Amino acid sequence: MGSSLVRVIILAAGQGKRLLPLTADVPKALLDIGGKPLIERQIEAFAACGVKDVVVVTGYASGRMEEALKAIAGRNGAQLTCVYNPFYAVADNLASCWLARGQMTGDFIQVNGDNVFRSDLVQKLLDAPQTPASVAINVKPAYDADDMKVMMDRGRLTEVGKTLPVDTVNAEAIGFYMFRGSGVKAYSDELELAMRDPQGLKRWFPSAVGSLAKKIPISTIEITGLRWAEVDFPADLAHARQLVAGWDQV
């Protein structure tokens, strides 16, 4: 609870087309997960750990999203800032990070808006040794094409991406990235460089993290064993709902 990290930046600009027709009118982050919008479960988990400065990058159905977020922030005692990504329909999420760089003014944690988790995962990250940059990872027996795969050297991230050869992979990045001290500006500068690339709008932000790993050490925090879910497909949604049903009964 004494962590200097009090801000979270949530990337929630996407529609979630792989979940259509469920996302025909609402963004993926507002899908119902056990009686609450997905993003409310995220904000609850962070608020429980004292992280109540919430920045959300919106895009698809932004009006509906921002209205819902005001109510969610109020229920959780959170301070809300929304950043609109006008490129959400034509760009990958590097653009969302770049647009949020003005909010990267101090220590922060960045999370994908489609992850379902509890406060125990957030606390695990906050309790980890403080470094300029760190990435949450999960280790499992095998990795598929949709995993954000990670290569490591003695606990440090050396590369991250979906297309890494599976025989070189050590873990998967689960969508949580923390930046402290000098790491904040280093990451912001790397986003600026990445967006100056002619292909910047078509890049995922982990490509910038991979480039940053060539310049500064990026530590990893293993959360293997903690329960969480990523919602990309209808089967993922069903799994997430089943997962939180067990949590809410405790």
C-alpha positions as CSV (number, residue, x, y, z in Angstrom):
1,M,0.0,0.0,0.0
2,G,3.0,2.3,0.4
3,S,4.0,2.0,-3.3
4,S,4.9,5.2,-5.2
5,L,2.9,3.7,-8.1
6,V,-0.6,5.2,-7.9
7,R,-1.5,5.6,-11.5
8,V,-2.8,2.9,-14.0
9,I,-3.2,3.4,-17.7
10,I,-5.8,1.1,-19.2
11,L,-5.8,0.5,-23.0
12,A,-9.5,0.1,-23.8
13,A,-9.9,1.7,-27.2
14,G,-10.8,-1.4,-29.2
15,Q,-14.1,-2.8,-30.2
16,G,-13.2,-6.5,-29.8
17,K,-14.3,-7.6,-33.3
18,R,-13.5,-11.2,-32.5
19,L,-16.4,-11.1,-30.0
20,L,-19.0,-9.9,-32.5
21,P,-22.0,-9.7,-32.3
22,L,-21.6,-9.2,-28.5
23,T,-19.5,-6.0,-29.2
24,A,-21.7,-4.6,-32.0
25,D,-22.8,-1.8,-29.7
26,V,-20.5,-1.9,-26.7
27,P,-16.7,-2.0,-26.5
28,K,-15.1,-5.2,-25.2
29,A,-14.1,-3.5,-21.9
30,L,-17.8,-3.0,-21.0
31,L,-18.8,-6.7,-21.5
32,D,-20.5,-8.1,-18.5
33,I,-18.3,-10.4,-16.4
34,G,-20.3,-11.9,-13.5
35,G,-22.6,-8.9,-13.2
36,K,-20.0,-6.1,-13.6
37,P,-18.3,-4.6,-16.7
38,L,-14.9,-6.1,-17.3
39,I,-13.2,-2.8,-16.8
40,E,-14.9,-2.3,-13.5
41,R,-13.3,-5.5,-12.2
42,Q,-10.0,-4.0,-13.2
43,I,-10.5,-0.7,-11.5
44,E,-11.8,-2.5,-8.4
45,A,-8.6,-4.6,-8.2
46,F,-6.3,-1.6,-8.6
47,A,-8.3,0.5,-6.1
48,A,-8.1,-2.3,-3.5
49,C,-4.3,-1.9,-3.7
50,G,-4.3,1.9,-3.5
51,V,-3.9,2.5,-7.2
52,K,-6.8,5.0,-7.7
53,D,-5.5,7.4,-10.4
54,V,-7.0,5.8,-13.5
55,V,-6.3,6.8,-17.1
56,V,-8.4,5.0,-19.7
57,V,-7.7,5.2,-23.4
58,T,-11.0,5.1,-25.2
59,G,-12.0,4.7,-28.8
60,Y,-14.9,2.6,-30.0
61,A,-18.2,3.8,-28.6
62,S,-16.3,6.3,-26.5
63,G,-19.4,8.2,-25.4
64,R,-20.9,5.1,-23.9
65,M,-17.6,4.1,-22.4
66,E,-16.8,7.4,-20.8
67,E,-20.3,7.6,-19.3
68,A,-19.9,4.2,-17.8
69,L,-16.4,5.0,-16.5
70,K,-17.6,8.0,-14.6
71,A,-20.0,5.8,-12.6
72,I,-17.4,3.1,-12.1
73,A,-14.8,5.6,-10.9
74,G,-17.3,7.0,-8.5
75,R,-18.2,3.7,-7.0
76,N,-14.5,2.9,-6.4
77,G,-13.2,6.2,-5.2
78,A,-11.0,6.6,-8.3
79,Q,-9.8,9.7,-10.0
80,L,-10.6,9.2,-13.8
81,T,-9.0,10.7,-16.9
82,C,-10.1,9.6,-20.3
83,V,-7.8,9.9,-23.4
84,Y,-9.6,9.5,-26.8
85,N,-7.8,7.6,-29.6
86,P,-9.3,8.8,-32.9
87,F,-7.3,6.2,-34.8
88,Y,-8.8,3.1,-33.0
89,A,-10.4,1.8,-36.1
90,V,-7.3,1.9,-38.3
91,A,-4.4,1.5,-35.8
92,D,-3.1,-1.1,-33.4
93,N,-2.5,-0.3,-29.8
94,L,0.9,1.4,-30.1
95,A,-1.1,4.5,-31.0
96,S,-3.1,4.3,-27.8
97,C,0.1,4.3,-25.8
98,W,1.5,7.2,-27.7
99,L,-1.6,9.2,-27.2
100,A,-1.4,8.5,-23.5
101,R,2.2,9.6,-23.2
102,G,1.1,13.0,-21.7
103,Q,-0.2,11.0,-18.7
104,M,3.2,9.3,-18.2
105,T,4.4,11.9,-15.8
106,G,5.3,9.6,-12.9
107,D,5.4,5.9,-11.9
108,F,2.6,4.0,-13.6
109,I,1.4,0.6,-14.5
110,Q,-0.1,-0.1,-18.0
111,V,-2.6,-2.8,-18.6
112,N,-4.6,-4.1,-21.5
113,G,-8.3,-3.5,-21.2
114,D,-9.3,-7.1,-21.8
115,N,-7.6,-8.8,-18.8
116,V,-9.7,-10.1,-15.9
117,F,-7.9,-10.4,-12.6
118,R,-8.1,-9.8,-8.8
119,S,-6.2,-7.5,-6.4
120,D,-3.8,-10.4,-5.5
121,L,-2.2,-10.1,-9.0
122,V,-1.9,-6.3,-8.7
123,Q,-0.4,-6.6,-5.2
124,K,2.1,-9.2,-6.5
125,L,3.3,-6.6,-9.1
126,L,3.5,-3.8,-6.5
127,D,5.4,-6.0,-4.1
128,A,8.1,-6.9,-6.7
129,P,11.5,-5.3,-6.5
130,Q,11.3,-1.8,-7.9
131,T,13.1,-1.4,-11.3
132,P,12.8,1.2,-14.1
133,A,10.8,-1.2,-16.2
134,S,9.1,-4.5,-15.6
135,V,6.8,-6.9,-17.3
136,A,4.4,-9.5,-15.8
137,I,4.9,-12.9,-17.3
138,N,3.3,-16.3,-17.1
139,V,5.1,-19.6,-17.8
140,K,3.2,-22.6,-19.3
141,P,4.1,-25.8,-21.1
142,A,3.4,-24.5,-24.6
143,Y,2.6,-21.3,-26.5
144,D,0.3,-20.6,-29.4
145,A,0.1,-18.0,-32.2
146,D,-2.0,-15.5,-30.2
147,D,0.3,-15.4,-27.1
148,M,2.5,-12.4,-26.6
149,K,5.6,-14.4,-26.3
150,V,8.7,-13.4,-24.3
151,M,12.4,-14.2,-24.6
152,M,14.5,-13.8,-21.4
153,D,18.1,-13.8,-20.3
154,R,18.7,-14.4,-16.6
155,G,15.3,-13.0,-15.7
156,R,15.5,-9.9,-18.0
157,L,13.3,-9.5,-21.0
158,T,15.2,-9.5,-24.3
159,E,12.4,-9.6,-26.8
160,V,8.6,-9.7,-26.9
161,G,6.2,-10.4,-29.7
162,K,3.6,-12.8,-31.1
163,T,5.7,-14.1,-33.9
164,L,8.8,-15.2,-31.9
165,P,9.8,-18.8,-32.7
166,V,8.2,-21.0,-30.1
167,D,11.4,-22.9,-29.5
168,T,13.1,-19.7,-28.2
169,V,10.3,-18.6,-25.9
170,N,10.5,-18.6,-22.1
171,A,7.1,-17.2,-21.1
172,E,4.2,-15.0,-22.2
173,A,3.6,-11.4,-21.4
174,I,0.1,-11.1,-19.9
175,G,-0.5,-7.4,-20.5
176,F,0.9,-5.7,-17.4
177,Y,3.8,-3.3,-17.8
178,M,5.3,-1.1,-15.0
179,F,7.5,1.9,-15.4
180,R,9.2,3.8,-12.6
181,G,11.7,6.6,-12.3
182,S,14.0,6.8,-15.3
183,G,11.9,4.1,-17.0
184,V,9.0,6.4,-17.5
185,K,10.7,8.8,-19.8
186,A,12.6,6.0,-21.5
187,Y,9.3,4.3,-22.4
188,S,7.7,7.5,-23.5
189,D,10.6,8.4,-25.7
190,E,10.5,4.9,-27.2
191,L,6.8,5.3,-28.0
192,E,7.6,8.6,-29.8
193,L,10.4,6.9,-31.9
194,A,8.1,4.0,-32.7
195,M,5.3,6.2,-33.9
196,R,7.7,8.1,-36.3
197,D,8.1,4.8,-38.1
198,P,6.0,4.8,-41.3
199,Q,4.4,1.6,-40.0
200,G,3.8,2.9,-36.5
201,L,0.0,2.8,-36.8
202,K,0.1,-0.9,-37.6
203,R,2.4,-1.8,-34.7
204,W,1.6,-3.3,-31.3
205,F,3.1,-1.5,-28.3
206,P,5.1,-4.5,-27.2
207,S,7.4,-3.9,-30.2
208,A,8.4,-0.7,-28.5
209,V,9.0,-2.6,-25.3
210,G,11.2,-5.0,-27.2
211,S,13.2,-2.0,-28.6
212,L,13.5,-0.5,-25.2
213,A,14.9,-3.8,-23.9
214,K,18.0,-3.1,-26.1
215,K,18.6,0.2,-24.2
216,I,17.7,-0.5,-20.6
217,P,17.2,-3.6,-18.5
218,I,13.6,-4.7,-18.3
219,S,12.9,-7.1,-15.4
220,T,10.2,-9.7,-15.4
221,I,7.7,-10.6,-12.6
222,E,6.3,-14.1,-12.8
223,I,2.7,-14.5,-11.8
224,T,2.4,-18.2,-12.7
225,G,-0.2,-19.8,-10.4
226,L,-2.4,-16.7,-10.0
227,R,-5.8,-16.8,-11.6
228,W,-6.5,-14.4,-14.4
229,A,-8.0,-14.4,-17.9
230,E,-7.7,-12.6,-21.2
231,V,-10.9,-12.0,-23.2
232,D,-10.3,-12.2,-27.0
233,F,-12.8,-14.9,-28.2
234,P,-16.2,-16.1,-27.1
235,A,-14.6,-19.1,-25.3
236,D,-12.4,-16.7,-23.3
237,L,-15.5,-14.8,-22.3
238,A,-17.2,-17.9,-21.0
239,H,-14.0,-18.9,-19.1
240,A,-13.7,-15.4,-17.5
241,R,-17.3,-15.5,-16.4
242,Q,-16.7,-19.0,-14.9
243,L,-13.6,-17.8,-13.2
244,V,-15.2,-14.8,-11.5
245,A,-18.2,-16.9,-10.4
246,G,-15.7,-18.9,-8.2
247,W,-14.1,-15.6,-6.9
248,D,-17.5,-14.0,-6.0
249,Q,-18.6,-17.1,-4.0
250,V,-15.6,-16.9,-1.7
